[in-house]
Amino acid sequence: MRLVGPLLIIIIIAAFILGPQTFFKVDETQTAIVTRFGEIIGSAKKNPGLYMKTPFIDSVTYFDKRLLVFDAPPDSLLTKDKKNLEIDVYARGKIADPKIFYATLRTEVSGYNRVVDIVSSELRREIANDEQSEIISISREMIMNRVRDAVAPKLKEFGIDLVDVRIKRADFPDAVADSVHNRMIAERQRIANRERAEGAEYDLERRANADRTAIEIRTAAKRDAEIIRGCAEAESIKIYAQALEADPEFYSFQRSLEAYKEYLASNTTIIGSSADLGELFAKIRIGVNDASRIDGSDTGVYSVETVVPSSSGISSCNEVDVRRAGQKLISEKLDINNDIDVKLVSINSKEWKDSSMGCEIDSSEETVQMEIKGFVAFFEYNGNTFEIHTNEDATMVVECLK
């Protein structure tokens, strides 16, 4: 009994000293192999747990059993069309058989370098079989698949299962990139210049159309103004003629006063005697009387200028009124800004018996029985024809729908 205590103490001390040399732990992210003087003993330890080995003789080598990334440095590779590409590639795989891996490569660092060398070599061979434009645009996925299929059996000999090979980027060399960039700038500049030219052409075309429309509007307005002014003057002359026939003396006096007003402007100073002023007024009166006669005879008959009728037999005054009324009605109906494009095609005189003026109207509206003289006019706009009926002075305007 006296020996149990010391023996137990010896065993505890021996376990404390020899424990790290006898037991080793493998976690869930690792696999391990036990070697004795460089030779592998037993099977690989792939499951997590606590294992034993011979102290001071055996050693343990650990490997990562997770998915590893083998990242190759960027390299300049020559394509089939003898052009360089800067390609950055990486591979993903894991150590499937630690014993083969240890026997062939020993360490993970040497395994990393070997995988990178094999992948880069196979990638260089594949890139040499494809043209530069294809690699950049369409065939990158196929190249990666072919490299993976070619590299996987070779890495299997080292105990590595290859999962995938990916090209991170495939770029032009700096010199080529500058050339491509300059070409892209030139192309965009060409497109911009073309669009500017098209915009300038569109602008000139619109300006020309606007100028032409403005000229047409001004010309038409001036023409209508002259016709309206002529109609007004004709009506004025008619009224004066009627006044002349009723009282020639009063008409002569009225016209003389108007002549005095024009001749003797405001703040006019007349130098002379009253006899001279009376003689001046008498001469003005005689001139007015002479200008009012048809000829030199003193018959008391005076001329009245009439408005020249148009080719349709309708007077220009009536034609202007009808055209302007029809253009206004159609432009408001179609919501167009420029009624100058609404063209008057024809105009003819017409008489009606009621206020509908020969057109169908809403049943809710009442017609008034009355004699109405007016005109039937046809207009055109964008290939469409419109029939418009008006009275003589175009104050009543109706569109006849077909």
Long-range contacts (C-beta under 8 A, 24 or more apart in sequence): 18-55, 21-53, 21-55, 21-56, 22-52, 22-53, 22-54, 22-55, 23-50, 23-51, 23-52, 23-53, 24-50, 24-51, 24-52, 24-53, 24-60, 25-49, 25-50, 25-51, 26-51, 26-62, 29-64, 29-65, 29-66, 30-62, 30-63, 30-64, 30-65, 31-62, 31-63, 31-65, 31-95, 31-98, 32-60, 32-61, 32-62, 32-63, 32-98, 33-60, 33-61, 33-63, 33-98, 33-99, 33-102, 34-58, 34-59, 34-60, 35-59, 35-60, 35-61, 35-102, 40-99, 40-102, 40-103, 43-99, 44-97, 44-98, 44-99, 46-98, 61-102, 63-95, 63-98, 63-101, 63-102, 63-108, 64-95, 64-108, 65-94, 65-95, 66-94, 67-92, 67-93, 67-94, 67-163, 68-92, 68-93, 68-94, 68-95, 68-108, 68-112, 70-112, 70-115, 70-116, 70-119, 71-116, 72-116, 72-119, 72-120, 72-123, 73-116, 74-169, 75-120, 75-124, 76-173, 77-123, 77-124, 77-127, 77-128, 78-127, 78-128, 79-127, 79-128, 79-130, 79-131, 79-132, 79-135, 80-128, 80-129, 80-130, 80-131, 81-131, 81-132, 83-131, 83-132, 83-176, 84-172, 84-173, 84-176, 85-127, 85-132, 85-135, 85-136, 85-170, 85-171, 85-172, 85-173, 86-169, 86-170, 86-171, 86-172, 86-173, 87-123, 87-127, 87-167, 87-169, 87-170, 88-167, 88-168, 88-169, 88-170, 89-119, 89-120, 89-123, 89-147, 89-165, 89-166, 89-167, 89-168, 90-165, 90-166, 90-168, 91-115, 91-116, 91-119, 91-148, 91-151, 91-162, 91-164, 91-165, 91-166, 92-162, 92-163, 92-164, 92-165, 92-166, 93-155, 93-160, 93-161, 93-162, 93-163, 94-160, 94-161, 94-163, 95-159, 95-160, 96-159, 96-160, 96-161, 97-159, 98-159, 99-159, 100-157, 100-158, 100-159, 101-158, 101-159, 101-160, 104-157, 104-158, 104-159, 105-158, 105-159, 111-158, 111-160, 114-158, 115-155, 115-160, 118-151, 118-154, 118-155, 119-147, 119-151, 119-165, 122-147, 122-150, 122-151, 123-147, 123-165, 126-150, 135-170, 136-170, 140-167, 140-170, 143-167, 213-338, 213-340, 216-340, 217-338, 217-340, 220-340, 224-320, 224-324, 227-316, 227-317, 227-320, 228-317, 228-320, 230-307, 230-316, 230-317, 231-307, 231-315, 231-316, 231-317, 231-320, 233-305, 234-304, 234-305, 234-306, 234-307, 234-317, 237-304, 237-305, 238-304, 241-302, 241-303, 241-304, 244-292, 244-302, 245-302, 248-300, 251-292, 252-285, 252-288, 252-289, 252-292, 255-288, 255-292, 256-281, 256-284, 256-285, 256-288, 259-284, 259-287, 259-288, 260-284, 312-346, 312-347, 312-348, 313-349, 314-347, 314-348, 314-349, 314-375, 318-375, 318-392, 318-394, 319-344, 319-347, 321-390, 321-393, 321-394, 322-347, 322-375, 322-377, 322-388, 322-390, 322-394, 323-347, 323-377, 324-394, 325-388, 325-390, 325-394, 325-397, 326-377, 326-379, 326-386, 326-388, 326-390, 326-397, 327-379, 329-388, 329-397, 329-399, 330-379, 330-381, 330-386, 330-388, 330-399, 333-399, 334-381, 336-381, 341-381, 342-379, 342-380, 342-381, 342-386, 343-379, 343-380, 343-381, 344-377, 344-378, 344-379, 345-377, 345-378, 345-379, 345-380, 345-385, 346-377, 346-378, 347-375, 347-376, 347-377, 347-378, 348-375, 348-376, 348-377, 349-373, 349-374, 349-375, 349-376, 350-374, 350-375, 350-376, 350-389, 352-389, 355-396, 356-398, 357-389, 357-390, 357-391, 357-396, 357-398, 358-389, 358-400, 359-389, 359-398, 359-399, 359-400, 359-401, 360-400, 360-401, 361-398, 372-396
